[in-house]
Amino acid sequence: MDTQWTDKIVIVTGGGGGMGQSAAKRFADAGAKTFIFGRTLESLQATAALSPNIVSIVCDVADSASVAAAVAQVLQHGPIVALIHTAGINTPDRFMAHADPSKLASEASWRSVMDVNVMGVVNMIQAVSKPMAENGGGKIVVVSSTAGHGYDSFAGVPYTASKWAVHGLLFTARMQLSAHGIVLSEYAPGEALTPLVEKRPVKPTAEHRSAMIHTDDCANSLFFIASQAHCMSIIQLPAYQPFGGMPPQITAPWLAGLDIGPKK
């Protein structure tokens, strides 16, 4: 395990807040020159203020041209050692069928979720893998979701579909990238207390929020994965899901809030 990151170049997407912000600070505190990507400069300012090692670059991961320009800007400072991809979105409209039309996932929501959550991963991996390979290799850690590993009643159909796609993408690309010296890992943290929580149609209670993993813990996990020996690719899953019925003392009150049962 190599925890020496001084002057190494790291890209963190979704750097404007939540998991991306915490991850950027973790790598910057370890000495890495950390470039954070986000769609607006304003969204990145709070993160950049956390460390002189953090540099903001405006980038929309769903736009391949934007990604190519942002990565080219990073490469002016030296080779990219690691990509930590945390960018992802969800929408409040999450259903394929529902009595309330406002809860049906719109075409716009489907496109935005798939563009950011799936094509964002594709665009970032394609942009960094060639220069990484030319420099002898690198590490890519993509934040996926437990929604991509099983049934998830609260994440919604578009998000779940996107994360299944991401899991399949990473599982298939892992060996292809390994042949070029690039280690691809997947981090599915489970119930994390991030801004995405506020997009849920039913908000978790204070009890559920207290059981969720915090973004600083996520950052430590991402740092650990990226610091492993070059022979180790990781698929990380959580020990429990507060909304998924564990720990046992926490029940599932959000199901009633989703209002999917028969009308009384």
N, C-alpha and C positions, 0 to 999 in steps of 0.2 A: 504494500500500500504506500503510495507516494502522496504526501500531504504538502509537498513543497510547490507552491504555486506562484512564488514571487516572479513578477514580470511576465508570466505566461498570459496569453490572450484567451479570454473566455467571452463567448456571446451568451447572453440570457435574453430570451424573448419573453414578452409579457411582463416587461420590467417595470411597468408603471405602478404596480401594486400587488398585494397578495403574495402568492408563492414566488413570483418572479422578483419582486422587491426583496424579499427575505433571502432568496438564493443569490441575488446580486451582491448583497451586503456580505453574505458568508464567504463568497469567493474573493471579494475585494478585501475583506479583513485578513484573508490568507495571503494577500499580496498580489493577487491576479489583477491584470489590467482588464477590467470588466466592462464590456460594451452592452448596454441595454437597448433593446428594440421595443418600440411601441408606436401606436398610430399617431400620436400627437406629442409635441415637445412638452406641452403643459403636463401631460400625464406622467412624464418621466422625471420631472423636476424634483419631486420629493425624494425619489430614490437616488438621484445623482447627488443630492445634498448629504447623503449618508456617508460618503467616502470620496476622497480625492481620486481614488482608483476607479471610480465609476464614470463612464462616458455615455452620454445619451445620443442615440441615433434614431431619427424618425423612420419608421418602417412598418408597412402593412404586410404581414406574413402571407396574407391571401393573394397578394399581388406579386407575381414572379419578378417583374421588372423592378419593383420597389426593393425586394429582397436582394436581387443581384447588385443593385446600386449600394445598398447598405453594407453588404458583405465586402464589396470592393473597397469601401471606405475603411473598414476594419483592417483589411489586408495591407493597407498602406502603413500600418503600425507593426506588422510582422505576421508570422504564421498563426493560424487559429489552432489552439490546442484542444478546446472543448466547446461544444454547443450544448446549452441547457435550455431545452424548449419547453416553456410553461404556458405559452399563449393558448387560450381556448375560450370559447363563449358558450352560453346557453340562452334560451329565450323563455319567457313565461308561458307561451302557447306551446303545449307539449303533447297533445293528443291526436290520434288518428280518428277517433270517434268519441263524441261527447254531446250531450243534450245542449250544452252551452256553446254556441259557435265561437265565442271569443277564446275558448280553450283549445280549439283545433289549430294544429301547427300550419301556418300559412306557407305558401310557396316561398315568400321572401325569407321567412325564418329557416326553412329547409336549406335554401341556398347559402345564407350567411353562416349557418352552423357548419355545413359541409365545406364551404370555402375556407373558413378559418381553421376548423378543427382537423380537417383531412388535408386539404391542399396546402395549408400552412406548414404542416409537417413535411409534405413532399417538397415544397419550395425551399425550405430551410435545409433539408438534408442534401438536396441536389446542389444547392449553392455552396455549401461548405465541404462536401465530400471530395471534390476534385482537388482543391488546394490542400486539404488535409492529407490526401493520399500522396501528393507531390512532395509534402514535407515529411513523409514517413509514417503518417497515421494520426490518429486523434481519438477523442471520446465524444460520443453523442448520447445524451440522456433525454428522452422524450417523456413528458408527463402525459400518461394516458388516463385511464379511470377503471375502477371496478365495473363500471357500466359496460365496458368492453370485454368483460370476462364472464358475465352472467346476466340474469334478469335484474333489472333495476326499476322499481315501481315509481320512483319519484324523479328520476333524471329526465324522463321524457323520451319520446320516440326519436326525434332528430338527433339529440345528443348521444343516445345509446347507439344508434346506427353509426354515428361518426366515430365513436370510440371502438366499436367492433372493427371498423375499417382501419383505424390506426393500429390496433393490436395485430391485425392480419398483415398490415404493411410492415410493421417492425419485425414480426416473426419471420416474414419472408426475406426482408432486406438484410437481416442480421448476418447471414453467412456471405452474402454478396459483398457487403462492406468489409467484412472481416478479411476477405481475400486482398483488400487494399490497405490493411493495417488499421482499419477504423472499427472501434468497439462501439456497438449500438446497444443501449440498454433502455428498459422501459420501467417507469415508475408509476404505479397505480396506488396513490396514497389512501384511497378511501375517503371517508367523510372529513374533508378539510374545511376549516373555517376561513373561507376566502370570499371575495365580493360576489362570486357566483351564487352564494347562498341566498342573497337578496333577490335573485331572479326566480326563486322557486314559487310556485303558485301557493304553497303552504309553507310558511316560515317555521323553522325549527324553534322549539322552546329554549329557554335559557338552560334547562337541564341537558338538552341534546347538544346545544352549542358548547357547553362545558366539557362534553365527552369527545368532541371532535378534535382531530389533530390540528395543531397550530402551525402557521406557516413557517415559523422558525424551526420546528421539528422537521418539516418538509425540506427546508433548506439544508439542514444537517444530513438528511438522507441523500439528497441530490449530490452534496459534496462528497459523501462517503462513496457513492456509486462511481462518481467520476474519478475518484482517487485510487480505485482498485487497480491491481496489476492488469497489464494489457491482455492477459489471457482470460479475463473474467468479464462475461456479459451477464447482466442481471435482469430478471423480471421480478419486481418487488410488488407484493400484495399486502394489504393491511392485516393486522391480527384480528380486528373486529370492525364492524360498521355500526355506529350508534343508531342510524335509521334502519339498519338491516336486521334488527332483532337482537343485537349484542351490544353491550353486556346484557344478560338476561333480565335485569331489573328494569331496563328501559323498554317500554312497550312501543307500539307503532301507531300513535295517535294521528299521524299525518294522513293515514289512509282515509279516514272519515272526511278529512278536509279536502281530499281530492274529488270527493263527490262522484264516485264512479259506480256506486251500487244502485240497485233498483229504488225508485222513488217510493216513499211510504205514503 
